[in-house]
Amino acid sequence: MSATEERPATGGASYEVGFEDLTEELPPTSLEVTGELPEWLSGGLVRVTPAQKDFGARSVSHWFDGAAMLHRFGISAGEVVYSNRFLDTGFRREAIASGGKSMQGFATDPCRTLFQRVQSVFRQPAADNTNVNLSRLGDEHIAMTETPLAICFDPETLATTGADTAAGALGQVTTAHPHHDPLRGELVNFTVQMGPKSRYRVYGRGGSDAQPREIATMPAQEPAYMHSFALTERYALLIENPLVVQPVRLIVGMTLKAESLISQYRWKPELGLRITALDRETGEVAGRWKCAPGFVFHTINAFDRDGEIVLDVCLYEDASIIDALTTERLLDDDATFQDTSAPRATRFELPLNGDEAISAVISDEIDFELPRINYRAHNARPYKYAYGNAASGAPFIKDIVKLDVETGEHLSWGAADHWAGEPVFVPAPDAQAEDDGVLLSVVLDAAAQRSYLLVLDARDLSELARAQAPHTVPFGFHGQFFSS
């Protein structure tokens, strides 16, 4: 593998159209396909995006706070059908009714009376704007955010079918990146229980009708902001960013001071990046490591190896990326994504004998975010390839990258004024190699102001096909392919 040659990042068309609101909902619509789709590819790529940010009297302040919309690219017999639909949430209903004054989110300050703000902090569930990620929980398909509430939806019609609130009893904050444990048939996640004695709780659930099974718990003196975590076959790894909060400050800030959730957190580099391995059988702490300060949104993968744990993450120098993703900054031509430290794919080797952790950047040549792997075959196990996005010198992430995590070599796909989203790996049914499959990505053609579904051969990133969508699909975070 080797990097592709240099090419211009932009040709003059602005990527900002990807942050504009989309309120149009379309029924299943056949798309024009160029190229040839693999015969075996059958199912639906469903993505969730923060599609509506403006509600008349008020707009959200951060990309993470837009109202959730589902988009489906259904693939069958070489054809592609597109549809999109808002999740039916209390967040959006109230925002429409109030012109946006009711909104409170990750980085959007509340605009309510003191009494209303106090009520909202203690209301369960606290928020149902599940605009971050999608997964399966038993027979249910769920949309998730960083509160322990999932919204259930039909993966064919995109209709909202209910809510899952069982994890709410375990804590107030969670991650939208749970992991599937194929050995137990569980979905594993963690919550942060805020209070005088705050705790992290790792739990598993076998289905939407099952109660959470506690796997491990540990104290959290100052709970850290953790967007994701990792599993190996034996351990759950909690990665505590040195971005922390005092629970009392959180409640006071969101009520008396009318401030947002993330504004209550404080960057304390002296804490370092702390990694804890929790034994998934006994619940005991198997190892703790304090590393140089850094910030992690997404883990790539982790696995056990000869008396140590290997953990790969997308690592920033600090948490300034959060401020860089406010709507004001994203739409400011003079303040771009490149103003923050670039995320680097980084490997941590974590000895279980008490020695210090060793870390090294996997590749200095590229930035790397929104990582995906051949999840079914290699999550929590040794692996070779990761797929993600890179800005490649542009003002926002735009290229697709295949990274060899063993050698640091990489391949890239990109074109001027084309802004690619997260690449989702779908394995071929008779795959013989780890990278035998396709990558699915929703790409914005900024010049045409339309998006398209891109299908790449995961082995060499050659284009197999694309299907033009009828409008711009707003930039979002994550999606999943649900096979037929």
QUIPE-V723318 format. One record per residue. SS is DSSP state (H for helix, E for strand, C for the rest). D_LAST is the distance of its C-alpha to the last C-alpha in Angstrom with 1 decimal. Layout:
BEGIN
SS & D_LAST
SS & D_LAST
END
This chain:
BEGIN
C & 32.7
C & 34.8
C & 34.8
C & 34.5
C & 37.7
C & 38.8
C & 37.8
C & 38.6
C & 36.4
C & 37.1
C & 38.7
C & 39.9
C & 37.0
C & 36.4
H & 33.1
H & 34.2
H & 32.3
H & 29.2
H & 30.9
C & 31.8
C & 30.4
C & 27.6
C & 27.8
C & 26.3
C & 23.1
C & 21.2
C & 19.0
C & 16.1
E & 18.1
E & 17.6
C & 18.7
C & 21.0
E & 19.6
E & 22.2
E & 21.8
C & 19.1
C & 15.5
C & 14.5
C & 13.1
C & 10.6
C & 9.2
C & 5.8
E & 4.3
E & 7.4
E & 10.6
E & 12.5
E & 16.2
E & 19.0
E & 22.4
E & 26.0
E & 26.2
E & 29.4
C & 32.6
E & 35.4
C & 36.2
C & 39.6
C & 42.2
C & 40.5
E & 37.8
C & 36.1
C & 37.8
E & 35.0
H & 31.7
H & 30.1
H & 31.2
C & 29.6
E & 27.6
E & 23.9
E & 21.5
E & 17.7
E & 16.4
E & 13.0
E & 12.3
E & 9.3
E & 9.0
E & 8.6
C & 11.6
C & 13.7
E & 13.8
E & 13.3
E & 13.7
E & 15.3
E & 16.3
E & 18.2
E & 19.8
E & 22.3
C & 21.8
C & 24.4
C & 26.7
H & 30.3
H & 31.0
H & 30.1
H & 31.8
H & 34.9
H & 35.0
H & 34.9
H & 37.6
H & 39.8
C & 39.4
C & 38.1
C & 41.0
C & 38.9
C & 36.8
C & 37.0
C & 34.6
C & 34.3
C & 37.1
C & 38.0
C & 41.3
C & 41.5
C & 43.7
C & 44.8
C & 47.9
H & 48.8
H & 48.1
H & 44.6
H & 43.9
H & 45.1
H & 42.9
H & 39.8
H & 40.2
H & 40.4
C & 37.8
C & 34.8
C & 32.2
C & 33.8
C & 31.1
C & 27.7
C & 27.0
C & 23.9
C & 23.5
C & 23.1
E & 19.8
E & 16.4
E & 15.2
E & 13.9
E & 16.8
C & 16.0
C & 13.8
E & 14.7
E & 13.5
E & 16.9
E & 18.8
E & 22.0
C & 25.4
C & 28.5
C & 29.6
C & 28.3
C & 26.3
E & 22.6
E & 21.2
E & 18.2
E & 15.8
C & 12.9
C & 10.0
C & 9.6
C & 13.3
C & 14.7
C & 17.3
E & 19.3
E & 19.3
E & 22.0
E & 23.4
E & 23.7
C & 27.3
H & 28.0
H & 28.6
H & 31.2
H & 33.8
H & 33.7
C & 34.6
C & 34.6
E & 32.8
E & 29.7
C & 27.2
C & 23.8
C & 22.9
C & 22.3
E & 21.3
E & 19.1
E & 21.4
C & 19.7
C & 23.0
C & 23.4
C & 19.9
E & 21.3
E & 20.8
E & 24.2
E & 26.0
E & 29.6
E & 31.8
E & 35.3
E & 37.6
C & 40.4
C & 43.8
C & 47.3
C & 45.7
C & 42.3
E & 39.7
E & 36.4
E & 34.1
E & 31.3
E & 29.1
E & 25.9
E & 23.8
C & 21.5
C & 19.9
C & 20.8
C & 23.3
C & 25.0
C & 28.0
C & 28.4
E & 29.9
E & 32.4
E & 32.3
E & 35.1
E & 37.3
E & 40.0
E & 42.5
C & 42.0
C & 45.4
C & 44.2
C & 40.4
E & 38.8
C & 36.1
C & 33.1
C & 29.8
C & 28.0
C & 28.8
E & 27.9
E & 27.4
C & 28.7
C & 28.2
C & 31.5
E & 32.1
E & 31.0
E & 32.6
E & 33.8
E & 35.0
E & 37.7
C & 38.4
C & 42.1
E & 41.0
E & 42.1
C & 43.1
C & 45.7
H & 44.1
H & 47.3
H & 47.3
H & 43.7
H & 44.6
H & 47.9
H & 46.4
H & 43.6
H & 46.0
C & 49.7
C & 49.0
C & 45.9
C & 44.0
C & 40.4
C & 38.6
H & 38.6
H & 42.2
H & 43.4
C & 42.3
E & 45.0
E & 44.7
C & 46.8
H & 46.7
H & 49.3
H & 46.6
C & 44.7
E & 41.0
E & 40.8
E & 38.2
E & 38.1
E & 36.4
E & 35.8
E & 35.5
C & 32.3
C & 34.1
C & 37.5
C & 36.9
C & 39.9
E & 40.4
E & 40.2
E & 41.3
E & 42.2
E & 42.7
E & 44.3
E & 43.5
C & 44.8
C & 43.6
C & 40.4
E & 37.4
E & 33.7
E & 30.8
E & 28.1
E & 28.1
E & 26.5
E & 26.5
E & 29.0
E & 30.0
E & 33.0
E & 35.5
C & 39.0
C & 40.4
E & 38.8
E & 35.6
E & 34.1
E & 32.6
E & 31.3
E & 31.3
E & 31.6
E & 35.3
E & 37.5
C & 41.2
C & 41.3
C & 39.4
H & 40.6
H & 37.1
H & 36.6
H & 39.4
H & 38.3
C & 35.1
E & 37.1
H & 36.7
H & 40.3
H & 40.0
H & 36.8
C & 38.5
C & 41.9
C & 42.5
C & 45.1
C & 42.9
C & 39.8
H & 37.3
H & 39.7
H & 42.3
C & 40.6
C & 40.4
C & 37.5
C & 34.8
E & 35.2
E & 32.9
E & 35.3
E & 35.4
E & 37.3
E & 38.6
E & 39.5
E & 42.0
C & 42.1
C & 45.8
C & 46.9
C & 47.3
C & 46.3
C & 42.9
E & 42.8
E & 40.7
E & 40.2
E & 38.4
C & 35.9
C & 36.6
C & 39.4
C & 38.3
C & 35.2
C & 34.1
C & 30.7
E & 28.4
E & 24.9
E & 24.1
E & 20.8
C & 20.6
C & 18.4
H & 17.9
H & 16.3
H & 19.0
H & 21.9
C & 22.1
C & 25.5
C & 26.3
C & 28.2
C & 26.5
C & 27.7
E & 25.6
E & 24.8
E & 23.5
E & 24.8
E & 26.9
E & 30.6
C & 33.2
C & 35.2
C & 38.3
C & 36.7
C & 37.1
C & 33.5
C & 30.6
C & 29.3
E & 28.6
E & 25.8
E & 27.2
E & 26.3
E & 28.8
E & 30.1
C & 31.1
C & 33.5
C & 35.5
C & 34.9
C & 34.2
E & 31.6
E & 30.1
E & 29.6
E & 27.9
C & 29.5
E & 31.4
C & 34.1
C & 33.1
E & 29.4
E & 28.1
E & 24.8
C & 22.9
C & 21.3
C & 19.5
E & 16.1
E & 15.7
E & 12.6
E & 13.8
C & 13.8
C & 12.6
C & 16.3
C & 17.9
C & 21.6
C & 22.6
C & 21.8
C & 21.2
C & 19.3
E & 16.3
E & 16.1
E & 17.1
E & 15.7
E & 18.5
E & 19.7
E & 23.2
E & 26.1
E & 28.5
C & 31.5
C & 33.7
C & 31.5
C & 30.5
E & 26.8
E & 23.7
E & 21.2
E & 18.0
E & 19.2
E & 17.5
E & 19.9
E & 20.3
C & 20.6
C & 23.5
C & 25.9
C & 24.4
C & 24.9
E & 23.1
E & 20.5
E & 19.6
E & 19.9
E & 19.0
E & 21.7
C & 21.0
C & 23.5
C & 25.2
C & 25.7
C & 23.1
C & 25.4
C & 25.6
C & 23.7
C & 23.1
E & 19.6
E & 15.9
E & 12.7
E & 9.5
E & 6.6
E & 3.8
C & 0.0
END
